[in-house]
Amino acid sequence: MSYLWKIRLMCMTQASAEPKAARRRHDREIVALAVPAFGALVVEPLFLMADSAIVGHLGTPQLAGLGVASALLTTAVSIFVFLAYATTAAVARRVGAGDLQAAIRQGMDGIWLALLLGAAIIAIVAPTAPAMVELFGASDTAAPYATTYLRISALGIPAMLVVLAATGVLRGLQDTKTPLYVAVAGFIANGALNVGLVYGADLGIAGSAWGTVIAQCGMAVVYLAVVVRGARKHGASLRPDAAGIRACAQAGAPLLIRTLSLRAILMITTGVAARLGDADIAAHQIILGLWNLLAFALDAIAIAGQAIIGRYLGAGDSQRAREACRRMVEWGIAVGVVLGVLVIVTRPLFVPLFTSDSMVKDAALPALIVVALSQPVCGIVYVLDGVLMGAGDGPYLARAMLVTLAIFTPVALLVPVVGGGLTALWGAMTLMMALRMLTLWLRSRSGRWIVTGATR
């Protein structure tokens, strides 16, 4: 109940009740965007799981090499997730303003930026792949496979980044169904290509890498076809525009800082867990996997928030933006409570799926209670994060995450000193989320994020 009084202040300066019709309208919008977005988010990690299942039968060194290379690739791509977030907000604003030509033109600028960034990453990764694999600590037997997979898969990075940017375009156009369809088709194609190239063509781990590259390129082509069709329909130029690309980069820079800060927090957490002992780091990996899975449900609401808030602000409708914000936060809390209850109820069944080691179980079970209790807080954080992204409030998000990182780091590093094990470490993670909730709540309460118009 302690959260509910805060929500009354979060997205509006006066606490008047919404008409039921307005609530139902917002609910329909949220569900229509969030459910397909959730499906697309769930499909993404299945790519790596499929690759792991196929490559795992080649041998342990090959699977270890895949693990190292995929971790490097995932990091390289994930830090550019701003291509989706910033593009969603910018396109949605122009959709709200009724200028679909400018919306698609903005999306094309984001796609051109993705291509440029992808080419730069290839230029860096291709010659430095062996050094990167060695720096990551790959064994002598796994390193050659990791290098092979990394060099080939790097060729698909431009396509991966185009997929991110184009996904942002479609989300901004209030379409989350097409990304779901493309993701499912890409997953099926990736699995078929991997099996055919790894075993049918006897290419080994190189076949897995090529299969992923081809699947990602195919997804990018489909996205581009959709965007190009929209551009021709509304008379938008497809040519690269230096000023537009530069504007996309400037809008994305604060979100890049936010993402890097969050990645630093996760790396610090994993490093501290490793210092606690083998059982704790093993339990931490299990919990982190669950944490990421739970995040998909909450992030789906945040994605809906980016699209809806951007559209309302672009249309100059600040009142509906406030109403939608409040309703989405209520959704975030409700989903967080449900997820927390599910974690508590299923944790005795969940942990044994991953380990039979009693020490790992003893470390994981109490920490999962902390994770469960934090889910309503996480719901607020994800939703308000999405709302402020949709409003184009990236500079504030960057500053807030840097402050959170500065406070979290010493607290996390003290865990091995003061004791408490993995449970205390996830308590520090909950503190981090509470800090994020506080900074986001203060911003949403201030109303400074509400800037109407086709551009911020």
Secondary structure as the mmCIF struct_conf table of DSSP 4:
data_model
#
loop_
_struct_conf.conf_type_id
_struct_conf.id
_struct_conf.beg_label_comp_id
_struct_conf.beg_label_asym_id
_struct_conf.beg_label_seq_id
_struct_conf.end_label_comp_id
_struct_conf.end_label_asym_id
_struct_conf.end_label_seq_id
TURN_TY1_P TURN_TY1_P1 SER A 2 TYR A 3
HELX_RH_AL_P HELX_RH_AL_P1 LEU A 4 MET A 10
BEND BEND1 CYS A 11 CYS A 11
BEND BEND2 THR A 13 GLN A 14
HELX_LH_PP_P HELX_LH_PP_P1 SER A 16 PRO A 19
HELX_RH_AL_P HELX_RH_AL_P2 LYS A 20 GLY A 56
TURN_TY1_P TURN_TY1_P2 HIS A 57 LEU A 58
HELX_RH_AL_P HELX_RH_AL_P3 THR A 60 SER A 78
TURN_TY1_P TURN_TY1_P3 ILE A 79 VAL A 81
HELX_RH_AL_P HELX_RH_AL_P4 PHE A 82 GLY A 96
TURN_TY1_P TURN_TY1_P4 ALA A 97 GLY A 98
HELX_RH_AL_P HELX_RH_AL_P5 LEU A 100 LEU A 135
TURN_TY1_P TURN_TY1_P5 PHE A 136 GLY A 137
TURN_TY1_P TURN_TY1_P6 ASP A 140 ALA A 142
HELX_RH_AL_P HELX_RH_AL_P6 ALA A 143 SER A 153
HELX_RH_3T_P HELX_RH_3T_P1 ALA A 154 GLY A 156
HELX_RH_AL_P HELX_RH_AL_P7 ILE A 157 GLY A 172
TURN_TY1_P TURN_TY1_P7 LEU A 173 GLN A 174
HELX_RH_AL_P HELX_RH_AL_P8 LYS A 177 VAL A 195
HELX_RH_PI_P HELX_RH_PI_P1 GLY A 196 GLY A 200
BEND BEND3 ALA A 201 ALA A 201
TURN_TY1_P TURN_TY1_P8 GLY A 204 GLY A 204
HELX_RH_AL_P HELX_RH_AL_P9 ILE A 205 HIS A 234
TURN_TY1_P TURN_TY1_P9 GLY A 235 GLY A 235
BEND BEND4 ARG A 239 ARG A 239
HELX_RH_AL_P HELX_RH_AL_P10 ALA A 242 LEU A 276
HELX_RH_AL_P HELX_RH_AL_P11 ASP A 278 GLY A 314
TURN_TY1_P TURN_TY1_P10 ALA A 315 GLY A 316
HELX_RH_AL_P HELX_RH_AL_P12 SER A 318 PHE A 350
HELX_RH_3T_P HELX_RH_3T_P2 VAL A 351 LEU A 353
TURN_TY1_P TURN_TY1_P11 PHE A 354 PHE A 354
HELX_RH_AL_P HELX_RH_AL_P13 SER A 358 GLY A 390
TURN_TY1_P TURN_TY1_P12 ALA A 391 GLY A 392
HELX_RH_AL_P HELX_RH_AL_P14 GLY A 394 LEU A 413
TURN_TY1_P TURN_TY1_P13 LEU A 414 LEU A 414
HELX_RH_AL_P HELX_RH_AL_P15 VAL A 415 VAL A 418
HELX_RH_AL_P HELX_RH_AL_P16 GLY A 421 SER A 446
TURN_TY1_P TURN_TY1_P14 GLY A 447 TRP A 449
BEND BEND5 GLY A 453 ALA A 454
#
